[in-house]
Amino acid sequence: MRRVYMDNAATTSLAPEVLEQMMPYLTNIYGNPSSVHSFGREAKAGVDKARQQLAKALNAELDEIIFTGCGTESDNTVLLGVAERYKSKGNHIITTNIEHHAILHTCEYLEKHGCEVTYLPVDENGMVTAEQVKNAIRDNTVLVSVMFANNEVGTIMPIAEIGKVCKEKGVFFHTDAVQAVGHVPIDVKAMNIDMLSLSAHKFHGPKGVGALYVRRGIRLPSHIMGGAQERGRRAGTENTAGIVGLGAAIELACSNMEENARRMTALRNRLMEGIEREIPYVKLNGHRTERLPNNVNYSIKFIEGESILLMLDMNGIAASSGSACTSGSLDPSHVLLALGLPHEIAHGSVRLTLGDDTTEEDVDYVIDVLKKTAERLRAMSPLYKGQINK
């Protein structure tokens, strides 16, 4: 049976070139990077190189990079840290209603501890504007956090415009760029980004390692207490092999980003055109053009998304109905509801995210299987029978 992996927004494969660079740090170079002897210095050299690779990719300075355990930790560090450190400046935070739960749940926690949070609504394409952000900023606003690109529907936000507004207003600007880093160009200086979160396993690096960019001059308290690692900003012995892998993966992604984006966009469009040509009663979720090169998300009306995923899996196709972090939930996606979809249509969504090894043959196979799946499930759906009998 053919096997096609189209859940790259959940996680990506570890690139062979990345594993090759990690292997010495999983075997022979095993010293603690904080140790002063030669074993430690060898390990530290790997961490230092990765910091250089990531800083170059983001156009950041070396001392602005903090390695973390994941994107969620990076998000938490920003929100909790700004709320604690800069509470004298204000207690108002602005975000959107389609953020990852790493942001939304942390905001909910902060609301219980004295912060005020404004959740900006998005339009039917999942977009928020810089004007909305500008109008929401108050005298006590301390932080704006808007994701770079949505993890479910792929819509890319006007980050540079939002960053400009925040700079003019003197408000810190953070972006959760977990889905964007390694896939689209990011320049933290040109885009006026103060803080940025990322995770290695979203761009063919290892799981269990992320990073946080914090603009020089912003001082965040460490929420993991203990040692003085990461210049005292994140205690705990460094995940040396993981950090090396992150550096190798971001360098690899940036080396062929433009070519990859062109190829992926062509495959994405082929998939979208095929779905819309072969399957009636479907709705594209997210912006048609201002979206990640590899993201496709459709609601297939009159059938359940979970049933679609099970049948795709039976045919060797890995897909998702939304964020992998909420896959155990029976509730419809908060992102799709925020786009204005009714519950019954939001429940019938499928997310297909392409990867570096996706081929035209893979895309055509997915279109064919998805068409047959929709036909089979709709044959059992009283809602569909009622629609066609109108």
Secondary structure by P-SEA (a helix, b strand, c coil): cbbbbccccccccccaaaaaaacccccccccccccccaaaaaaaaaaaaaaaaaaaaaccccccccccccaaaaaaaaaaaaaacccccccbbbbcccccaaaaaaaaaaaacbbbbbbbbbcccccccaaaaaaaccccccbbbbbccccccccccaaaaaaaaaaaacbbbbbccccccccbbbbcccccccbbbbbccccccccccbbbbbccccccccccccccccccccccccaaaaaaaaaaaaaaaaacaaaaaaaaaaaaaaaaaaaaacccccccccccccccccbbbbbbccccaaaaaaaaaaacbbbbcccccccccccccaaaaaacccaaaaaabbbbbbcccccaaaaaaaaaaaaaaaaaaaaacaaaaaaaac
